[in-house]
């Protein structure tokens, strides 16, 4: 039987506010345990939550970016369960009326666009951390993370392969960073995925029983966990078994998922509206204000690069993979109009290659857009060859001669010979010294031409303008 | 000194008849002498009270005194006070020294008032007799065989027995008004949102409201001036201009329309209480008021609605008492679940556990709509009844409690009978409207009776005026059991 995999994702994006969602304590990562937990985060008797407007503003930003409805009012609800790192014994979340409803995200699969619908996105607080090592059989509790603002973004079950799920997660990851609501740091847990996976016979409508996989903190794990889980479910079904609805944990070291809890021992969270927080009213004027401050979105920019600069869908996608890359590209082309393709090639080639090699983000690129533009200008005006430009680029990367393009060209003697008469003289010399190859060429041996070009380039240490050499040589041989 | 009004005390402090240190010492001595019998206080801390008195004396000397500067106030043990044991009447918090001040405590501190001690209360404010306190029952100073009411029973006893000039209370279903009535003092629950809930240990967040308890309406006004005001740390706190609750006290009552809900004058009210109410209404008519019958058809549902919503919120509010970070923790346990079980089984008393169970039940999957949602709908209907009634009258009067104080132990075995003590009071918590109780005489066994005065939102000043005018022509509020 042919099986179809059905996937929906729940992503927890940590919002980039300075302070927590219901208290004034700092959200900075990595502080010594419990140094960023105030009386509210500790849930001392009598303390009350006060909503951080910055978290709401970021949720609105997200909602507008995915074409969703911003609910007003939305309601904060308590999700009740006991766990030592959950200080109040309930998590403040949103249940029946989330702040963001609907919307969609477009992903690119094999050059085609696919729309993934969003169910909702709601605000909630993070829990603390239980530390099970270093406490001699006891557990330690670190409440620094307790109360950190999260936006839980829930998709519809619209994905049909692990590759689509990864494409969705990556697009979402790029988007939340693009609009500045989340730093996207997956190692620090700022962007966490849970995947709902089910399978069904291809061609059928009814959804299969799903399992939720938790703890997917990289795109690679997301892909592998879904693949494993789909295989597991298909095997069970093909053996005549039934899938049990449960929550499963992905173990990266064994590359498998295993049962965390079944539906039967799932908590009854007893959601009810939090009486400590009033319904969240978001006036239209606030939404308008947030909308007008939104940056041009990646999708829009990608389309613009294709229509305005005639870039391929691939190039446009790569350049808009992050706002920093797109901004870098745009500030380069501003100084080098009509050379968009050249700029794109260099950013996607040399720049991105070097950044990858050194593990740098484009924001830390040692070559500024204007320095890159100066270099590329020297290619387009014929001063240096593309090959020589790579040598100049390397020197600039290493900070030689204050990254001054012309100084490096001069110092390294990379300037092209573009003077027709000088090249003609060279060509004559080489032709005179290689009579046999001239004869070969004229007798139809095309290869001899390349050999002659090579001789000329060698004689000029590669500095002769290759295009000119080609034209002049051809003229001489055929004339 | 012990019978003086707040205004008299303030004047005498200003005139240097005595210092705050002397005044505080006097009350501390009286507490030492009488508290063993009444058990009104859980914690007395002479050192901390006297340090505040000394600071108050400096304020007075520097001419910076306000109306409450230097005056001892008894604080209900539900308010977190920095450096003070804050137990909420529970074993669960029997070792909890608060590291911070509640909004109410801050306001009293800024006013230069003295915290004279933390008063006894029903555990987590759940009770109507003060018998659920881990720290033992409080006696009614009018008759030590009787309960003082609850949950602010310690506060009511302290004021009635003159162990403190005034006290704070909190009111979730009647916890200020019912003990005020049973102990023959005055108390007011303001409109929800006027008094900060920050640092006031939550029982049922949407119903809880702090308020003052004192000998007279005049004193209540002074206390309310200090206690009310916007607190940005409480999202349900109301942002409105400060009001002077003393300013309308002297207004004549001519033309006042007093609404008498027929539902409150039906079965359930005992004869002695009915008689006292009738006499009081005669007094009000003499003051120029008229009475009109009004109807609150849904008001009799207040108790069932209250006993769904309050336990629902409480079951969640009390989840934080898990033995992990502070408070009581069972001494031995086998694993995490066992620690939770034993800690909460040993740390909470029977009534608290009962309400956690009720609350957990009504919020559970499959029951939520039938109980919680239904109760919320009825809550709105009850509020609509009152809003409609206030189109026909300015104020509503009735009994605060159906009977005088009952005997210690009389109802503690019968939760339903106990819950009915709040039959007249809980509606004001459901609607969020202000309500108060003032003493209007004595009934069976010479135990006090309270008049319930209920008003529309933000009508505190008018209600205090109505109470004060009565207290100008009667002396029930001046009577003291000791």
Interface residues (C-beta under 8 A of the other chain):
Chain A: X39 X42 X43 X44 X45 X46 X47 X48 X49 X50 X51 X78 X80 X82 X84 X87 X88 X89 X90 X141 X268 X270 X271 X272 X275 X276 X277 X278
Chain B: X79 X80 X86 X88 X93 X96 X98 X99 X100 X102 X197 X198 X199 X200 X201 X202 X204 X205 X206 X232 X233 X234 X235 X236 X312 X313 X315 X316 X318 X319 X320 X321 X322 X324 X325 X326 X336 X340 X360 X363 X364 X365 X368 X372
